Amino acid sequence: MQFVWESNGKLKGDAEVEKLTLRALRVNYSLSPKEVADCLGIPQHTLLSYEEDSSEIPIQLANDLANYYDISLDSIFFGKNSDLKQKFKNKNNR
């Protein structure tokens, strides 16, 4: 999947896709967890943990990730991936 960005740093395209998970961003850029973690100066297990549940991510790290991926904070999904999956499952079952 290729993402297209508007000049203001927001995701362009399908209105259903409002926010991207941290994992989706990393995978879209073809980066390994180690590459991102090393660049940000955090342990790889910390990054992987926040990719599963970013609901309590420190604001500085959230900003660092947004800057790293060159995306606005409001375009990133912060929360539990399981909650996001459930939201889409419920939406598709209507």
N, CA, C and O atoms as a Tinker XYZ file with bonds, in Angstrom:
   376  protein
     1  N      0.849000   -1.172000    0.000000    73     2
     2  CA     0.000000    0.000000    0.000000    64     1     3
     3  C      0.892000    1.232000    0.000000    63     2     4     5
     4  O      1.842000    1.317000    0.778000    81     3
     5  N      0.594000    2.154000   -0.845000    73     3     6
     6  CA     1.358000    3.390000   -0.919000    64     5     7
     7  C      0.483000    4.528000   -0.403000    63     6     8     9
     8  O     -0.680000    4.652000   -0.789000    81     7
     9  N      1.039000    5.342000    0.456000    73     7    10
    10  CA     0.310000    6.477000    0.997000    64     9    11
    11  C      0.683000    7.730000    0.224000    63    10    12    13
    12  O      1.822000    7.881000   -0.218000    81    11
    13  N     -0.274000    8.620000    0.066000    73    11    14
    14  CA    -0.040000    9.894000   -0.601000    64    13    15
    15  C     -0.317000   10.987000    0.417000    63    14    16    17
    16  O     -1.354000   10.985000    1.080000    81    15
    17  N      0.613000   11.915000    0.532000    73    15    18
    18  CA     0.505000   12.963000    1.539000    64    17    19
    19  C      0.199000   14.298000    0.883000    63    18    20    21
    20  O      0.720000   14.606000   -0.189000    81    19
    21  N     -0.644000   15.084000    1.525000    73    19    22
    22  CA    -0.889000   16.452000    1.101000    64    21    23
    23  C      0.263000   17.316000    1.591000    63    22    24    25
    24  O      1.044000   16.883000    2.437000    81    23
    25  N      0.375000   18.518000    1.077000    73    23    26
    26  CA     1.480000   19.399000    1.464000    64    25    27
    27  C      1.444000   19.775000    2.941000    63    26    28    29
    28  O      2.472000   20.147000    3.506000    81    27
    29  N      0.277000   19.683000    3.572000    73    27    30
    30  CA     0.172000   20.004000    5.000000    64    29    31
    31  C      0.531000   18.819000    5.893000    63    30    32    33
    32  O      0.394000   18.904000    7.113000    81    31
    33  N      0.988000   17.713000    5.299000    73    31    34
    34  CA     1.416000   16.556000    6.073000    64    33    35
    35  C      0.310000   15.587000    6.425000    63    34    36    37
    36  O      0.544000   14.621000    7.150000    81    35
    37  N     -0.893000   15.826000    5.924000    73    35    38
    38  CA    -2.008000   14.927000    6.214000    64    37    39
    39  C     -2.152000   13.897000    5.095000    63    38    40    41
    40  O     -1.754000   14.120000    3.952000    81    39
    41  N     -2.729000   12.779000    5.469000    73    39    42
    42  CA    -2.943000   11.696000    4.525000    64    41    43
    43  C     -4.026000   12.081000    3.529000    63    42    44    45
    44  O     -5.075000   12.600000    3.909000    81    43
    45  N     -3.767000   11.826000    2.264000    73    43    46
    46  CA    -4.734000   12.114000    1.217000    64    45    47
    47  C     -5.380000   10.803000    0.783000    63    46    48    49
    48  O     -4.730000    9.758000    0.782000    81    47
    49  N     -6.630000   10.857000    0.424000    73    47    50
    50  CA    -7.247000    9.656000   -0.126000    64    49    51
    51  C     -8.501000    9.251000    0.595000    63    50    52    53
    52  O     -9.313000   10.088000    0.988000    81    51
    53  N     -8.649000    7.951000    0.765000    73    51    54
    54  CA    -9.842000    7.349000    1.320000    64    53    55
    55  C    -10.235000    7.983000    2.651000    63    54    56    57
    56  O     -9.435000    8.031000    3.585000    81    55
    57  N    -11.462000    8.465000    2.728000    73    55    58
    58  CA   -11.937000    9.105000    3.960000    64    57    59
    59  C    -12.024000    8.112000    5.115000    63    58    60    61
    60  O    -12.000000    8.514000    6.278000    81    59
    61  N    -12.124000    6.814000    4.805000    73    59    62
    62  CA   -12.181000    5.801000    5.853000    64    61    63
    63  C    -10.858000    5.695000    6.594000    63    62    64    65
    64  O    -10.820000    5.324000    7.767000    81    63
    65  N     -9.788000    6.018000    5.910000    73    63    66
    66  CA    -8.465000    5.932000    6.529000    64    65    67
    67  C     -8.148000    7.299000    7.110000    63    66    68    69
    68  O     -7.646000    8.185000    6.418000    81    67
    69  N     -8.449000    7.455000    8.387000    73    67    70
    70  CA    -8.242000    8.743000    9.025000    64    69    71
    71  C     -6.888000    8.838000    9.695000    63    70    72    73
    72  O     -6.259000    9.897000    9.689000    81    71
    73  N     -6.437000    7.741000   10.273000    73    71    74
    74  CA    -5.180000    7.750000   11.013000    64    73    75
    75  C     -4.411000    6.473000   10.717000    63    74    76    77
    76  O     -4.989000    5.452000   10.346000    81    75
    77  N     -3.108000    6.550000   10.888000    73    75    78
    78  CA    -2.236000    5.401000   10.653000    64    77    79
    79  C     -1.603000    4.959000   11.956000    63    78    80    81
    80  O     -1.264000    5.787000   12.801000    81    79
    81  N     -1.445000    3.666000   12.119000    73    79    82
    82  CA    -0.761000    3.155000   13.301000    64    81    83
    83  C      0.742000    3.348000   13.130000    63    82    84    85
    84  O      1.238000    3.549000   12.022000    81    83
    85  N      1.449000    3.282000   14.244000    73    83    86
    86  CA     2.908000    3.401000   14.189000    64    85    87
    87  C      3.510000    2.271000   13.366000    63    86    88    89
    88  O      4.465000    2.484000   12.619000    81    87
    89  N      2.962000    1.083000   13.500000    73    87    90
    90  CA     3.464000   -0.047000   12.715000    64    89    91
    91  C      3.226000    0.179000   11.221000    63    90    92    93
    92  O      4.111000   -0.088000   10.408000    81    91
    93  N      2.045000    0.668000   10.854000    73    91    94
    94  CA     1.746000    0.917000    9.441000    64    93    95
    95  C      2.715000    1.938000    8.856000    63    94    96    97
    96  O      3.164000    1.786000    7.720000    81    95
    97  N      3.035000    2.960000    9.611000    73    95    98
    98  CA     3.994000    3.955000    9.133000    64    97    99
    99  C      5.360000    3.326000    8.900000    63    98   100   101
   100  O      5.979000    3.540000    7.858000    81    99
   101  N      5.828000    2.551000    9.873000    73    99   102
   102  CA     7.151000    1.926000    9.748000    64   101   103
   103  C      7.199000    0.988000    8.548000    63   102   104   105
   104  O      8.149000    1.020000    7.766000    81   103
   105  N      6.174000    0.155000    8.406000    73   103   106
   106  CA     6.133000   -0.809000    7.308000    64   105   107
   107  C      6.052000   -0.086000    5.966000    63   106   108   109
   108  O      6.693000   -0.503000    5.001000    81   107
   109  N      5.275000    0.987000    5.896000    73   107   110
   110  CA     5.154000    1.749000    4.649000    64   109   111
   111  C      6.503000    2.289000    4.185000    63   110   112   113
   112  O      6.757000    2.387000    2.984000    81   111
   113  N      7.354000    2.633000    5.124000    73   111   114
   114  CA     8.682000    3.139000    4.788000    64   113   115
   115  C      9.717000    2.021000    4.667000    63   114   116   117
   116  O     10.908000    2.289000    4.517000    81   115
   117  N      9.264000    0.771000    4.731000    73   115   118
   118  CA    10.145000   -0.404000    4.607000    64   117   119
   119  C     11.291000   -0.372000    5.610000    63   118   120   121
   120  O     12.436000   -0.674000    5.275000    81   119
   121  N     10.965000   -0.005000    6.835000    73   119   122
   122  CA    11.970000    0.072000    7.896000    64   121   123
   123  C     11.770000   -1.060000    8.891000    63   122   124   125
   124  O     10.644000   -1.487000    9.146000    81   123
   125  N     12.862000   -1.535000    9.442000    73   123   126
   126  CA    12.780000   -2.548000   10.492000    64   125   127
   127  C     12.572000   -1.847000   11.834000    63   126   128   129
   128  O     12.884000   -0.664000   11.972000    81   127
   129  N     12.049000   -2.570000   12.816000    73   127   130
   130  CA    11.926000   -1.977000   14.148000    64   129   131
   131  C     13.282000   -1.501000   14.682000    63   130   132   133
   132  O     13.370000   -0.465000   15.340000    81   131
   133  N     14.324000   -2.261000   14.393000    73   131   134
   134  CA    15.662000   -1.899000   14.867000    64   133   135
   135  C     16.120000   -0.574000   14.264000    63   134   136   137
   136  O     16.694000    0.257000   14.968000    81   135
   137  N     15.874000   -0.369000   12.973000    73   135   138
   138  CA    16.286000    0.877000   12.322000    64   137   139
   139  C     15.623000    2.090000   12.971000    63   138   140   141
   140  O     16.287000    3.084000   13.266000    81   139
   141  N     14.324000    2.003000   13.190000    73   139   142
   142  CA    13.590000    3.128000   13.776000    64   141   143
   143  C     14.022000    3.345000   15.220000    63   142   144   145
   144  O     14.283000    4.475000   15.632000    81   143
   145  N     14.096000    2.264000   15.985000    73   143   146
   146  CA    14.481000    2.375000   17.396000    64   145   147
   147  C     15.882000    2.964000   17.534000    63   146   148   149
   148  O     16.106000    3.837000   18.373000    81   147
   149  N     16.820000    2.497000   16.722000    73   147   150
   150  CA    18.189000    3.019000   16.779000    64   149   151
   151  C     18.229000    4.505000   16.447000    63   150   152   153
   152  O     18.942000    5.272000   17.095000    81   151
   153  N     17.471000    4.909000   15.443000    73   151   154
   154  CA    17.456000    6.323000   15.039000    64   153   155
   155  C     16.880000    7.202000   16.146000    63   154   156   157
   156  O     17.331000    8.330000   16.347000    81   155
   157  N     15.885000    6.685000   16.862000    73   155   158
   158  CA    15.242000    7.461000   17.926000    64   157   159
   159  C     15.936000    7.302000   19.272000    63   158   160   161
   160  O     15.620000    8.006000   20.231000    81   159
   161  N     16.886000    6.371000   19.336000    73   159   162
   162  CA    17.620000    6.168000   20.580000    64   161   163
   163  C     16.812000    5.488000   21.672000    63   162   164   165
   164  O     16.988000    5.773000   22.857000    81   163
   165  N     15.921000    4.583000   21.264000    73   163   166
   166  CA    15.115000    3.832000   22.227000    64   165   167
   167  C     15.327000    2.338000   21.989000    63   166   168   169
   168  O     15.718000    1.941000   20.891000    81   167
   169  N     15.074000    1.507000   22.997000    73   167   170
   170  CA    15.181000    0.061000   22.787000    64   169   171
   171  C     14.126000   -0.430000   21.784000    63   170   172   173
   172  O     13.015000    0.096000   21.726000    81   171
   173  N     14.490000   -1.427000   21.011000    73   171   174
   174  CA    13.573000   -1.978000   20.018000    64   173   175
   175  C     12.288000   -2.491000   20.670000    63   174   176   177
   176  O     11.201000   -2.304000   20.123000    81   175
   177  N     12.404000   -3.135000   21.831000    73   175   178
   178  CA    11.203000   -3.663000   22.496000    64   177   179
   179  C     10.255000   -2.537000   22.913000    63   178   180   181
   180  O      9.044000   -2.743000   22.983000    81   179
   181  N     10.794000   -1.360000   23.188000    73   179   182
   182  CA     9.946000   -0.212000   23.534000    64   181   183
   183  C      9.132000    0.220000   22.320000    63   182   184   185
   184  O      7.929000    0.461000   22.425000    81   183
   185  N      9.791000    0.316000   21.171000    73   183   186
   186  CA     9.087000    0.677000   19.941000    64   185   187
   187  C      7.994000   -0.341000   19.639000    63   186   188   189
   188  O      6.857000    0.033000   19.351000    81   187
   189  N      8.331000   -1.621000   19.704000    73   187   190
   190  CA     7.348000   -2.665000   19.403000    64   189   191
   191  C      6.170000   -2.621000   20.371000    63   190   192   193
   192  O      5.031000   -2.876000   19.981000    81   191
   193  N      6.442000   -2.302000   21.615000    73   191   194
   194  CA     5.378000   -2.176000   22.605000    64   193   195
   195  C      4.434000   -1.029000   22.242000    63   194   196   197
   196  O      3.214000   -1.183000   22.310000    81   195
   197  N      4.992000    0.111000   21.859000    73   195   198
   198  CA     4.155000    1.252000   21.470000    64   197   199
   199  C      3.447000    1.016000   20.142000    63   198   200   201
   200  O      2.406000    1.622000   19.887000    81   199
   201  N      3.990000    0.147000   19.291000    73   199   202
   202  CA     3.284000   -0.192000   18.059000    64   201   203
   203  C      2.016000   -0.987000   18.365000    63   202   204   205
   204  O      1.052000   -0.922000   17.602000    81   203
   205  N      2.002000   -1.728000   19.459000    73   203   206
   206  CA     0.813000   -2.481000   19.872000    64   205   207
   207  C     -0.157000   -1.618000   20.674000    63   206   208   209
   208  O     -1.373000   -1.732000   20.517000    81   207
   209  N      0.379000   -0.763000   21.524000    73   207   210
   210  CA    -0.453000    0.080000   22.388000    64   209   211
   211  C      0.282000    1.396000   22.639000    63   210   212   213
   212  O      1.184000    1.472000   23.472000    81   211
   213  N     -0.119000    2.411000   21.910000    73   211   214
   214  CA     0.528000    3.719000   22.044000    64   213   215
   215  C     -0.315000    4.684000   22.867000    63   214   216   217
   216  O     -0.111000    5.896000   22.807000    81   215
   217  N     -1.262000    4.150000   23.636000    73   215   218
   218  CA    -2.169000    5.014000   24.396000    64   217   219
   219  C     -1.457000    5.816000   25.481000    63   218   220   221
   220  O     -1.950000    6.865000   25.895000    81   219
   221  N     -0.305000    5.338000   25.946000    73   219   222
   222  CA     0.421000    6.060000   26.994000    64   221   223
   223  C      1.831000    6.443000   26.549000    63   222   224   225
   224  O      2.744000    6.535000   27.369000    81   223
   225  N      1.998000    6.663000   25.266000    73   223   226
   226  CA     3.304000    7.041000   24.732000    64   225   227
   227  C      3.666000    8.446000   25.230000    63   226   228   229
   228  O      2.815000    9.335000   25.212000    81   227
   229  N      4.880000    8.657000   25.664000    73   227   230
   230  CA     5.287000   10.008000   26.078000    64   229   231
   231  C      5.175000   10.986000   24.903000    63   230   232   233
   232  O      5.498000   10.639000   23.767000    81   231
   233  N      4.721000   12.191000   25.180000    73   231   234
   234  CA     4.493000   13.172000   24.116000    64   233   235
   235  C      5.767000   13.463000   23.329000    63   234   236   237
   236  O      5.707000   13.664000   22.116000    81   235
   237  N      6.909000   13.488000   23.995000    73   235   238
   238  CA     8.154000   13.755000   23.274000    64   237   239
   239  C      8.446000   12.652000   22.258000    63   238   240   241
   240  O      8.873000   12.938000   21.139000    81   239
   241  N      8.220000   11.406000   22.636000    73   239   242
   242  CA     8.443000   10.298000   21.705000    64   241   243
   243  C      7.426000   10.346000   20.568000    63   242   244   245
   244  O      7.768000   10.064000   19.419000    81   243
   245  N      6.186000   10.698000   20.876000    73   243   246
   246  CA     5.168000   10.841000   19.831000    64   245   247
   247  C      5.593000   11.912000   18.832000    63   246   248   249
   248  O      5.479000   11.719000   17.621000    81   247
   249  N      6.083000   13.037000   19.340000    73   247   250
   250  CA     6.573000   14.101000   18.456000    64   249   251
   251  C      7.770000   13.636000   17.645000    63   250   252   253
   252  O      7.864000   13.925000   16.452000    81   251
   253  N      8.686000   12.916000   18.284000    73   251   254
   254  CA     9.866000   12.405000   17.577000    64   253   255
   255  C      9.458000   11.467000   16.442000    63   254   256   257
   256  O     10.017000   11.532000   15.347000    81   255
   257  N      8.487000   10.599000   16.705000    73   255   258
   258  CA     8.018000    9.680000   15.667000    64   257   259
   259  C      7.325000   10.430000   14.531000    63   258   260   261
   260  O      7.537000   10.117000   13.359000    81   259
   261  N      6.502000   11.411000   14.871000    73   259   262
   262  CA     5.837000   12.204000   13.837000    64   261   263
   263  C      6.868000   12.919000   12.971000    63   262   264   265
   264  O      6.737000   12.948000   11.747000    81   263
   265  N      7.879000   13.489000   13.591000    73   263   266
   266  CA     8.939000   14.154000   12.827000    64   265   267
   267  C      9.722000   13.157000   11.987000    63   266   268   269
   268  O     10.047000   13.438000   10.833000    81   267
   269  N     10.024000   12.009000   12.549000    73   267   270
   270  CA    10.783000   10.977000   11.836000    64   269   271
   271  C     10.052000   10.542000   10.572000    63   270   272   273
   272  O     10.662000   10.391000    9.514000    81   271
   273  N      8.733000   10.341000   10.690000    73   271   274
   274  CA     7.931000    9.911000    9.545000    64   273   275
   275  C      7.404000   11.085000    8.718000    63   274   276   277
   276  O      6.716000   10.886000    7.717000    81   275
   277  N      7.725000   12.297000    9.138000    73   275   278
   278  CA     7.295000   13.506000    8.434000    64   277   279
   279  C      5.769000   13.517000    8.255000    63   278   280   281
   280  O      5.253000   13.649000    7.145000    81   279
   281  N      5.079000   13.377000    9.372000    73   279   282
   282  CA     3.618000   13.324000    9.374000    64   281   283
   283  C      3.119000   14.108000   10.591000    63   282   284   285
   284  O      3.823000   14.205000   11.597000    81   283
   285  N      1.928000   14.656000   10.503000    73   283   286
   286  CA     1.389000   15.398000   11.643000    64   285   287
   287  C      0.901000   14.424000   12.715000    63   286   288   289
   288  O      0.482000   13.307000   12.411000    81   287
   289  N      0.961000   14.857000   13.956000    73   287   290
   290  CA     0.508000   14.022000   15.071000    64   289   291
   291  C     -0.947000   13.593000   14.914000    63   290   292   293
   292  O     -1.308000   12.476000   15.283000    81   291
   293  N     -1.783000   14.473000   14.369000    73   291   294
   294  CA    -3.202000   14.129000   14.252000    64   293   295
   295  C     -3.478000   13.105000   13.157000    63   294   296   297
   296  O     -4.621000   12.677000   12.992000    81   295
   297  N     -2.457000   12.705000   12.409000    73   295   298
   298  CA    -2.614000   11.656000   11.403000    64   297   299
   299  C     -2.182000   10.286000   11.916000    63   298   300   301
   300  O     -2.255000    9.293000   11.192000    81   299
   301  N     -1.730000   10.240000   13.172000    73   299   302
   302  CA    -1.273000    8.986000   13.769000    64   301   303
   303  C     -2.318000    8.496000   14.765000    63   302   304   305
   304  O     -2.833000    9.267000   15.574000    81   303
   305  N     -2.622000    7.198000   14.691000    73   303   306
   306  CA    -3.529000    6.592000   15.661000    64   305   307
   307  C     -2.748000    6.311000   16.931000    63   306   308   309
   308  O     -1.742000    5.601000   16.903000    81   307
   309  N     -3.207000    6.866000   18.049000    73   307   310
   310  CA    -2.621000    6.588000   19.353000    64   309   311
   311  C     -3.652000    5.842000   20.180000    63   310   312   313
   312  O     -4.723000    6.370000   20.481000    81   311
   313  N     -3.328000    4.631000   20.538000    73   311   314
   314  CA    -4.225000    3.781000   21.309000    64   313   315
   315  C     -3.813000    2.339000   21.147000    63   314   316   317
   316  O     -2.710000    2.041000   20.688000    81   315
   317  N     -4.707000    1.446000   21.527000    73   315   318
   318  CA    -4.447000    0.016000   21.401000    64   317   319
   319  C     -4.865000   -0.448000   20.012000    63   318   320   321
   320  O     -5.962000   -0.135000   19.549000    81   319
   321  N     -3.991000   -1.193000   19.353000    73   319   322
   322  CA    -4.336000   -1.715000   18.037000    64   321   323
   323  C     -5.573000   -2.595000   18.098000    63   322   324   325
   324  O     -6.362000   -2.621000   17.154000    81   323
   325  N     -5.750000   -3.316000   19.199000    73   323   326
   326  CA    -6.930000   -4.172000   19.340000    64   325   327
   327  C     -8.210000   -3.334000   19.341000    63   326   328   329
   328  O     -9.237000   -3.784000   18.833000    81   327
   329  N     -8.164000   -2.129000   19.901000    73   327   330
   330  CA    -9.329000   -1.238000   19.885000    64   329   331
   331  C     -9.642000   -0.781000   18.466000    63   330   332   333
   332  O    -10.806000   -0.690000   18.076000    81   331
   333  N     -8.597000   -0.494000   17.701000    73   331   334
   334  CA    -8.776000   -0.056000   16.318000    64   333   335
   335  C     -9.364000   -1.189000   15.481000    63   334   336   337
   336  O    -10.271000   -0.967000   14.679000    81   335
   337  N     -8.846000   -2.398000   15.669000    73   335   338
   338  CA    -9.368000   -3.554000   14.929000    64   337   339
   339  C    -10.836000   -3.782000   15.268000    63   338   340   341
   340  O    -11.638000   -4.074000   14.380000    81   339
   341  N    -11.195000   -3.653000   16.539000    73   339   342
   342  CA   -12.583000   -3.845000   16.959000    64   341   343
   343  C    -13.487000   -2.774000   16.356000    63   342   344   345
   344  O    -14.619000   -3.062000   15.968000    81   343
   345  N    -12.997000   -1.553000   16.278000    73   343   346
   346  CA   -13.776000   -0.456000   15.699000    64   345   347
   347  C    -14.129000   -0.762000   14.247000    63   346   348   349
   348  O    -15.274000   -0.587000   13.831000    81   347
   349  N    -13.140000   -1.220000   13.478000    73   347   350
   350  CA   -13.394000   -1.522000   12.073000    64   349   351
   351  C    -14.254000   -2.769000   11.917000    63   350   352   353
   352  O    -15.063000   -2.855000   10.993000    81   351
   353  N    -14.083000   -3.729000   12.807000    73   351   354
   354  CA   -14.915000   -4.934000   12.769000    64   353   355
   355  C    -16.370000   -4.557000   13.011000    63   354   356   357
   356  O    -17.259000   -5.018000   12.294000    81   355
   357  N    -16.620000   -3.720000   14.017000    73   355   358
   358  CA   -17.984000   -3.278000   14.320000    64   357   359
   359  C    -18.572000   -2.477000   13.170000    63   358   360   361
   360  O    -19.751000   -2.618000   12.849000    81   359
   361  N    -17.757000   -1.640000   12.553000    73   359   362
   362  CA   -18.230000   -0.804000   11.451000    64   361   363
   363  C    -18.617000   -1.663000   10.253000    63   362   364   365
   364  O    -19.612000   -1.387000    9.584000    81   363
   365  N    -17.835000   -2.698000    9.984000    73   363   366
   366  CA   -18.109000   -3.568000    8.845000    64   365   367
   367  C    -19.286000   -4.501000    9.081000    63   366   368   369
   368  O    -19.846000   -5.035000    8.124000    81   367
   369  N    -19.669000   -4.707000   10.325000    73   367   370
   370  CA   -20.792000   -5.591000   10.644000    64   369   371
   371  C    -22.127000   -4.856000   10.668000    63   370   372   373
   372  O    -23.157000   -5.478000   10.928000    81   371
   373  N    -22.139000   -3.582000   10.411000    73   371   374
   374  CA   -23.396000   -2.810000   10.431000    64   373   375
   375  C    -24.203000   -3.050000    9.195000    63   374   376
   376  O    -25.286000   -2.483000    9.045000    81   375
